Amino acid sequence: MGLPAKKRSKQQKRERRSHHKMTAVSLTTCPKCKKPVRPHRVCPNCGYYKGRDVLEMDVKAERKKKRKKKREQKSTS
C-alpha cells in the first residue's frame, strides 16, 4: 500500500480542492408559458418541448386528483 512521500501543505490541499466547487443550475424560459425550465427538458408546467406538446397535462392532472381522492378515502376509513 502506497504512502505519501511528503506531507501536503494546506495551500496545496486548497489548490487541489478548488475544482470541487458546485455550479449553479442553468435555466431557460419556456417559450409557451414563460416559466423557468432546465434546458433540453420538458416543461413541468405545460408539458411543452421542442415546438410541441409532449405531455398531456389535463390527463395527468385528472389522474393526480383520482389518486388524491383514493388516499383521502383510505386515510378516513
SVG drawing of the C-alpha trace seen along z (x, -y; Angstrom):
<svg xmlns="http://www.w3.org/2000/svg" viewBox="-64 -34 73 36">
<polyline fill="none" stroke="black" stroke-width="0.4" points="0.0,0.0 1.5,-3.3 2.1,-6.1 2.7,-9.8 6.4,-10.6 5.9,-14.1 3.2,-16.0 1.0,-18.1 0.8,-21.7 -2.5,-23.4 -2.1,-25.6 -1.6,-22.5 -4.7,-20.9 -6.7,-24.1 -5.4,-24.4 -6.3,-20.8 -9.9,-21.2 -10.5,-24.4 -12.1,-22.4 -14.6,-20.7 -16.9,-23.7 -20.6,-23.5 -22.0,-25.1 -25.4,-26.8 -28.2,-25.2 -28.7,-26.9 -32.2,-27.8 -34.0,-29.0 -37.6,-30.2 -40.3,-28.0 -41.4,-29.6 -45.1,-28.7 -45.7,-29.6 -42.6,-31.8 -41.7,-29.9 -38.0,-28.9 -37.1,-25.4 -33.8,-23.5 -32.5,-23.2 -33.3,-20.1 -36.2,-19.0 -39.9,-19.0 -41.6,-22.0 -43.2,-20.6 -45.8,-23.3 -47.2,-23.0 -45.6,-19.8 -44.1,-21.7 -40.8,-20.6 -39.2,-21.4 -42.2,-23.1 -44.9,-20.6 -46.9,-19.4 -45.2,-16.2 -47.2,-15.6 -51.0,-15.8 -51.2,-17.9 -55.0,-17.6 -54.9,-13.8 -52.1,-13.9 -53.9,-16.3 -57.1,-14.1 -55.1,-11.1 -53.5,-13.0 -56.9,-14.1 -58.2,-10.5 -55.1,-9.3 -55.6,-12.0 -59.2,-11.1 -58.3,-7.4 -55.7,-8.3 -58.2,-10.5 -60.7,-7.7 -58.2,-5.2 -57.0,-7.6 -60.5,-8.3 -61.5,-4.7"/>
</svg>
